[in-house]
Amino acid sequence: MFNGSLLAIVLLIAGVVILFKTVRVVPQGYEWTVERFGRYTHTMSPGLHFLIPIMYSVGRKINMMEQVLEVPSQDVITKDNAVVKVDGIVFFQVLDAAKAAYEVATLEIAILNLVMTNIRTAIGSMDLDESLSKRDEINTKVLVAVDQATHPWGIKVNRIELKDIAPPRDLIDAMAKQMKAEREKRANILEAEGFRQAAILKAEGAKQSVILDAEGDRQAAFLAAEARERQAEAEAKATQMVSEAIAGGNVQAINYFVAQKYIEAFKALATGPNQKFVLMPMESAGVIGSLGGIAELAKETFGQQAGRVAPPAMPRSGG
């Protein structure tokens, strides 16, 4: 009785174990390799699968989702013998589960070593300034090299990013001083350029001012010359008219010249810069008589046109 119960329990446990070995459920995002007596036969995709126990077994459970690996920090020597600390990050995805399982041992360690080696190669071929300013170029070079090397392993390296490139502290201080000196140099150049432009603009303004002053003086001289020319023409015409009148026996023309010269001389005397007070005799009747002669001369010269205008009444001198 006891032996029968024990046998039943053993058979029940064996049945449960066989059931679990027979029915396999692959979760989404994974693929499992199947081995028959230790030899790879095929790959199970996500879902429900049945295997013959003992003969078939699950070999490797491969993660098919994109994975991220942290690249540890390492010292790298640049082309100009500067030592920098570099770390990064790698994104990769398994495309062929069988190759990833059987073509390489310790897949993640192999990827990290490849990435670190190619980072040293890429940065070692550049100067320090290039390695600091051409990070995208370094990422591209390392990505191409690592992706080609890992292709036989059935994986695809999607991205490689350098997180930090840190030079030594003394080198950072020297670079800061260099950048400060460069900024001061640019500031001095810009300031000198500003002064130069200001001087040029000031000189241009002075030049334009002189040109405008000269142009104004030239125009004023031209107008003054034109005015003098017209005045000379008028005086010549008046002289001609008086000369003709005198030649015709008109005595009033002589009075005209006398009155004109008399008035001009008196005007010059009154407006002289050194004359403060002038007291001189003046015969008003003689000047008035001369003005009357001028009116008579104008009437005879211009004929009827001048005669239409009535001459002003001349005051009589007392006596």
Buried (B, 14 or more C-beta within 10 A) or exposed (E): EEEEEEEEEEEEEEEEEEEEBEEBEBEEEBBBBBBBEEEBEEBBEBEEBEBEEEEBBBBBBBBBEEBEBEBEBBEBEBEEEBEBEBBBBBBBEBEBBBBBBBBBEEBEEBBBEBBBBBBBEBBEEBBBEBBBEBBEEBBEBBBEBBBEBBBEBBBBBEEBBBEEBBBEEEBEEEBEEEEEEEEEEEEEEEEEEEEEEEEEEEEEEEEEEEEEEEEEEEEEEEEEEEEEEEEEEEEEEBEEBBEEBBEEEBEBBBBBBBBBEBEEEBEEEEEEEEEEEEEEEEEEEBBBBBBBBBBBBBBBBEEEEBEEEEBEEEEEEEE
